Amino acid sequence: MVFFTLSLWPHSRVTDRFWCKQRNLKHALIEAASLEHNVKYHNFISGLYKCQVELNWKSLAKLAIYEPKTFKSLAALAKRRGDEGLLVAQGEGKEPEGIFSCLLKHL
């Protein structure tokens, strides 16, 4: 945040801290809601990204609070995407059209 005078500097720091706390609260809320549906936060976010679901943290947090059934379906979508990608990468299943994944094996 830009401040123009020395007297405005503390105000800019207060608002920065406020938005940082808001971001942390949204992150914790999404993580708790995804764990409620047995999906880790990282797997949830990456699964949504791979399925091309473009919702920001604020939207996901509001869905977790006010639309739990919708959030549950998003969690199921992300979990299914992760499971399908892993099975295909291991050679145990056929991946749906339009989904690409790769599993790296360390030597």
Residue frames as a rotation matrix with the C-alpha (Angstrom) as fourth column:
MET 1
0.585 0.811 0.000 0.00
0.811 -0.585 0.000 0.00
0.000 0.000 -1.000 0.00
VAL 2
-0.312 -0.668 0.675 1.24
0.656 -0.666 -0.355 3.48
0.687 0.332 0.646 -0.84
PHE 3
0.485 0.403 -0.776 1.33
0.825 -0.505 0.253 6.15
-0.290 -0.763 -0.578 1.83
PHE 4
0.430 -0.231 0.873 1.96
0.547 -0.702 -0.456 9.81
0.718 0.673 -0.176 1.05
THR 5
0.214 -0.362 0.907 2.81
-0.627 -0.763 -0.156 11.23
0.749 -0.535 -0.391 4.46
LEU 6
-0.779 -0.592 -0.209 4.35
-0.184 0.533 -0.826 9.91
0.600 -0.604 -0.524 7.63
SER 7
-0.610 0.608 0.508 1.05
-0.712 -0.138 -0.689 10.34
-0.349 -0.782 0.517 9.47
LEU 8
0.417 0.809 -0.415 -0.71
-0.908 0.386 -0.161 7.97
0.030 0.444 0.896 7.05
TRP 9
-0.394 -0.691 -0.606 1.90
-0.680 0.663 -0.314 5.21
0.619 0.289 -0.731 7.39
PRO 10
-0.877 0.072 0.475 0.38
-0.343 0.599 -0.724 3.51
-0.337 -0.797 -0.500 10.50
HIS 11
0.119 0.992 -0.036 -3.03
-0.674 0.054 -0.736 3.41
-0.729 0.112 0.675 8.80
SER 12
0.277 -0.066 -0.958 -1.60
-0.886 0.368 -0.282 1.61
0.372 0.927 0.044 5.81
ARG 13
-0.774 -0.612 -0.165 0.02
-0.479 0.735 -0.480 -0.99
0.415 -0.292 -0.861 8.07
VAL 14
-0.565 0.641 0.520 -3.26
-0.455 0.284 -0.844 -1.59
-0.689 -0.713 0.131 9.92
THR 15
0.456 0.791 -0.409 -5.20
-0.788 0.145 -0.598 -2.25
-0.414 0.595 0.689 6.73
ASP 16
-0.103 -0.570 -0.815 -2.46
-0.783 0.552 -0.287 -4.57
0.614 0.609 -0.502 5.44
ARG 17
-0.932 -0.242 0.270 -2.67
-0.362 0.653 -0.665 -6.61
-0.015 -0.717 -0.696 8.64
PHE 18
-0.149 0.964 0.218 -6.46
-0.622 0.080 -0.779 -6.71
-0.769 -0.252 0.588 8.38
TRP 19
0.527 0.375 -0.763 -6.44
-0.849 0.284 -0.446 -8.13
0.049 0.882 0.468 4.86
CYS 20
-0.490 -0.755 -0.436 -3.71
-0.640 0.651 -0.408 -10.60
0.592 0.079 -0.802 5.77
LYS 21
-0.797 0.274 0.538 -5.88
-0.373 0.478 -0.795 -11.91
-0.475 -0.835 -0.279 8.62
GLN 22
0.260 0.945 -0.200 -8.87
-0.745 0.064 -0.664 -12.14
-0.614 0.322 0.720 6.29
ARG 23
0.185 -0.293 -0.938 -6.84
-0.843 0.443 -0.305 -14.18
0.505 0.847 -0.165 3.81
ASN 24
-0.835 -0.550 -0.005 -5.65
-0.448 0.685 -0.574 -16.51
0.320 -0.477 -0.819 6.58
LEU 25
-0.442 0.761 0.474 -9.22
-0.502 0.228 -0.834 -16.98
-0.743 -0.607 0.281 7.84
LYS 26
0.487 0.620 -0.616 -10.46
-0.852 0.181 -0.492 -17.86
-0.193 0.764 0.616 4.35
HIS 27
-0.218 -0.674 -0.706 -7.59
-0.711 0.605 -0.359 -20.30
0.669 0.423 -0.611 3.89
ALA 28
-0.921 -0.131 0.367 -8.34
-0.373 0.567 -0.734 -21.99
-0.112 -0.813 -0.571 7.24
LEU 29
-0.066 0.984 0.163 -12.05
-0.651 0.081 -0.754 -22.18
-0.756 -0.156 0.636 6.47
ILE 30
0.460 0.179 -0.870 -11.50
-0.857 0.345 -0.382 -23.78
0.232 0.921 0.313 3.06
GLU 31
-0.561 -0.747 -0.358 -8.98
-0.576 0.662 -0.479 -26.20
0.595 -0.063 -0.802 4.54
ALA 32
-0.762 0.329 0.558 -11.38
-0.424 0.398 -0.814 -27.25
-0.490 -0.856 -0.164 7.31
ALA 33
0.291 0.943 -0.164 -14.27
-0.734 0.110 -0.670 -27.70
-0.614 0.315 0.724 4.88
SER 34
0.253 -0.250 -0.935 -12.18
-0.814 0.468 -0.345 -29.75
0.523 0.848 -0.085 2.46
LEU 35
-0.825 -0.565 0.011 -10.89
-0.460 0.659 -0.595 -31.96
0.329 -0.496 -0.804 5.31
GLU 36
-0.310 0.816 0.488 -14.51
-0.662 0.184 -0.727 -32.51
-0.683 -0.548 0.483 6.32
HIS 37
0.756 0.573 -0.316 -14.95
-0.602 0.421 -0.678 -34.20
-0.255 0.703 0.663 2.94
ASN 38
0.575 -0.592 0.564 -11.69
0.222 0.777 0.589 -36.20
-0.787 -0.213 0.579 3.27
VAL 39
0.625 -0.447 0.640 -9.72
0.666 -0.122 -0.736 -34.12
0.407 0.886 0.221 0.76
LYS 40
-0.069 -0.726 -0.684 -6.52
0.852 -0.400 0.338 -32.34
-0.519 -0.560 0.646 1.72
TYR 41
0.490 0.291 -0.821 -6.37
0.052 -0.951 -0.306 -28.62
-0.870 0.107 -0.482 0.97
HIS 42
-0.414 -0.748 -0.519 -3.57
-0.536 -0.261 0.803 -28.93
-0.736 0.611 -0.293 -1.59
ASN 43
-0.855 0.145 0.497 -5.33
0.411 0.775 0.480 -31.79
-0.316 0.615 -0.722 -3.41
PHE 44
0.162 0.980 -0.118 -8.60
0.745 -0.200 -0.636 -29.84
-0.647 0.015 -0.762 -3.34
ILE 45
0.382 -0.061 -0.922 -7.12
-0.292 -0.955 -0.058 -26.69
-0.877 0.291 -0.383 -4.86
SER 46
-0.660 -0.693 -0.289 -4.99
-0.506 0.126 0.853 -28.51
-0.555 0.709 -0.434 -7.43
GLY 47
-0.630 0.513 0.584 -7.94
0.633 0.774 0.004 -30.75
-0.450 0.372 -0.812 -8.39
LEU 48
0.470 0.815 -0.339 -10.14
0.466 -0.556 -0.688 -27.72
-0.749 0.165 -0.641 -8.99
TYR 49
0.061 -0.547 -0.835 -7.36
-0.577 -0.702 0.417 -26.08
-0.814 0.457 -0.359 -10.98
LYS 50
-0.872 -0.439 0.218 -6.93
-0.127 0.631 0.765 -29.18
-0.473 0.639 -0.606 -13.14
CYS 51
-0.304 0.855 0.420 -10.69
0.874 0.426 -0.235 -29.33
-0.380 0.296 -0.876 -13.74
GLN 52
-0.766 -0.126 0.630 -10.57
0.451 -0.804 0.388 -25.67
0.458 0.581 0.673 -14.81
VAL 53
0.474 0.834 -0.282 -12.83
0.801 -0.275 0.532 -24.48
0.366 -0.478 -0.798 -11.98
GLU 54
-0.521 -0.714 0.468 -11.82
0.516 -0.700 -0.493 -20.87
0.680 -0.015 0.733 -11.48
LEU 55
0.721 0.692 0.049 -13.11
0.330 -0.404 0.853 -19.80
0.610 -0.598 -0.520 -8.08
ASN 56
-0.184 -0.810 0.557 -11.14
-0.280 -0.500 -0.819 -17.51
0.942 -0.307 -0.135 -5.81
TRP 57
-0.842 -0.248 -0.478 -10.64
0.345 0.434 -0.832 -17.98
0.415 -0.866 -0.280 -2.07
LYS 58
-0.818 0.565 0.108 -13.47
-0.511 -0.627 -0.588 -15.64
-0.264 -0.536 0.801 -1.17
SER 59
-0.030 0.834 -0.550 -15.97
-0.911 0.204 0.359 -17.55
0.412 0.512 0.754 -3.32
LEU 60
-0.249 -0.128 -0.960 -14.81
0.034 0.990 -0.140 -20.92
0.968 -0.067 -0.242 -2.00
ALA 61
-0.981 -0.133 -0.142 -15.07
0.149 -0.043 -0.988 -19.70
0.125 -0.990 0.062 1.60
LYS 62
-0.520 0.854 0.018 -18.61
-0.821 -0.494 -0.285 -18.41
-0.235 -0.163 0.958 1.04
LEU 63
0.054 0.506 -0.861 -19.58
-0.641 0.678 0.358 -21.68
0.765 0.533 0.361 -0.63
ALA 64
-0.635 -0.369 -0.679 -18.20
0.226 0.752 -0.620 -23.60
0.739 -0.546 -0.394 2.34
ILE 65
-0.963 0.268 -0.018 -20.35
-0.078 -0.342 -0.936 -21.55
-0.257 -0.901 0.350 4.72
TYR 66
-0.350 0.900 -0.258 -23.60
-0.709 -0.435 -0.555 -20.92
-0.612 -0.011 0.791 2.85
GLU 67
0.530 0.500 -0.684 -23.70
-0.835 0.450 -0.317 -23.73
0.150 0.739 0.656 0.23
PRO 68
-0.109 -0.660 0.743 -22.29
-0.735 0.556 0.387 -26.89
-0.669 -0.504 -0.546 1.84
LYS 69
0.526 0.339 0.780 -23.83
0.198 0.843 -0.500 -29.20
-0.827 0.417 0.377 -0.79
THR 70
0.972 -0.224 -0.072 -22.18
-0.147 -0.338 -0.930 -27.25
0.184 0.914 -0.361 -3.59
PHE 71
0.209 -0.942 0.262 -18.87
-0.978 -0.207 0.038 -27.34
0.018 -0.264 -0.964 -1.74
LYS 72
0.115 -0.100 0.988 -19.30
-0.360 0.923 0.135 -31.08
-0.926 -0.372 0.070 -1.22
SER 73
0.872 0.230 0.432 -19.75
0.297 0.451 -0.841 -31.58
-0.389 0.862 0.325 -4.97
LEU 74
0.723 -0.688 -0.064 -16.63
-0.571 -0.544 -0.615 -29.49
0.388 0.481 -0.786 -5.66
ALA 75
-0.001 -0.721 0.693 -14.69
-0.903 0.299 0.310 -31.61
-0.431 -0.625 -0.651 -3.16
ALA 76
0.412 0.217 0.885 -15.96
0.047 0.965 -0.259 -34.79
-0.910 0.148 0.387 -4.83
LEU 77
0.998 -0.057 0.021 -14.95
0.013 -0.135 -0.991 -33.42
0.059 0.989 -0.134 -8.24
ALA 78
0.380 -0.917 0.122 -11.44
-0.884 -0.399 -0.244 -32.57
0.272 -0.015 -0.962 -7.02
LYS 79
-0.009 -0.358 0.934 -11.07
-0.658 0.705 0.264 -35.93
-0.753 -0.612 -0.241 -5.28
ARG 80
0.712 0.342 0.614 -12.26
0.196 0.742 -0.641 -37.84
-0.675 0.577 0.461 -8.36
ARG 81
0.892 -0.428 -0.147 -9.85
-0.331 -0.393 -0.858 -35.89
0.309 0.814 -0.492 -10.56
GLY 82
0.071 -0.906 0.416 -6.97
-0.996 -0.040 0.082 -36.78
-0.058 -0.420 -0.906 -8.27
ASP 83
0.106 0.036 0.994 -7.96
-0.326 0.945 0.000 -40.45
-0.939 -0.324 0.112 -8.13
GLU 84
0.922 0.284 0.262 -8.42
0.151 0.361 -0.920 -40.74
-0.356 0.888 0.290 -11.90
GLY 85
0.685 -0.713 -0.150 -5.09
-0.636 -0.484 -0.601 -39.08
0.356 0.507 -0.785 -12.61
LEU 86
-0.083 -0.740 0.667 -3.21
-0.918 0.317 0.238 -41.34
-0.388 -0.593 -0.706 -10.21
LEU 87
0.358 0.289 0.888 -4.77
-0.066 0.956 -0.285 -44.56
-0.931 0.044 0.361 -11.54
VAL 88
0.997 0.036 0.063 -3.99
0.061 0.045 -0.997 -43.68
-0.039 0.998 0.042 -15.14
ALA 89
0.441 -0.897 0.026 -0.44
-0.856 -0.429 -0.288 -42.61
0.269 0.104 -0.957 -14.33
GLN 90
-0.201 -0.493 0.846 0.14
-0.723 0.657 0.211 -45.96
-0.661 -0.570 -0.489 -12.66
GLY 91
-0.747 -0.081 -0.660 -1.33
-0.612 0.469 0.636 -47.76
0.258 0.879 -0.400 -15.67
GLU 92
-0.899 0.421 0.122 -4.36
0.279 0.764 -0.581 -49.18
-0.338 -0.489 -0.804 -13.84
GLY 93
0.092 0.993 -0.080 -7.11
0.555 -0.118 -0.824 -47.27
-0.827 0.031 -0.562 -15.57
LYS 94
-0.296 -0.095 0.950 -8.12
0.919 -0.298 0.257 -45.24
0.259 0.950 0.176 -18.59
GLU 95
-0.705 -0.043 -0.707 -8.08
0.374 -0.871 -0.320 -41.51
-0.602 -0.490 0.630 -18.22
PRO 96
0.407 0.910 0.082 -11.10
0.625 -0.212 -0.751 -39.53
-0.666 0.357 -0.655 -19.44
GLU 97
0.112 -0.321 0.940 -10.70
0.936 -0.285 -0.208 -37.47
0.335 0.903 0.269 -22.59
GLY 98
0.481 0.014 0.877 -9.15
0.091 -0.995 -0.034 -34.05
0.872 0.096 -0.480 -22.02
ILE 99
0.892 -0.231 0.389 -7.38
-0.431 -0.176 0.885 -34.97
-0.136 -0.957 -0.256 -18.76
PHE 100
0.454 -0.829 -0.327 -3.61
-0.009 0.362 -0.932 -35.39
0.891 0.426 0.157 -18.82
SER 101
0.830 -0.261 0.493 -1.44
-0.540 -0.155 0.827 -36.49
-0.140 -0.953 -0.269 -15.94
CYS 102
0.318 -0.816 -0.483 2.01
-0.209 0.437 -0.875 -37.88
0.925 0.379 -0.032 -15.32
LEU 103
0.979 -0.083 0.184 3.51
-0.161 0.232 0.959 -39.81
-0.122 -0.969 0.214 -12.43
LEU 104
0.326 -0.937 -0.123 7.26
-0.671 -0.138 -0.729 -39.48
0.666 0.321 -0.674 -11.98
LYS 105
0.969 -0.086 -0.230 9.11
0.208 0.788 0.579 -42.44
0.131 -0.609 0.782 -10.51
HIS 106
0.541 -0.820 0.188 12.38
-0.839 -0.510 0.187 -41.78
-0.058 -0.259 -0.964 -8.73
LEU 107
0.584 -0.423 -0.693 15.26
-0.084 0.817 -0.570 -44.09
0.808 0.391 0.442 -9.49
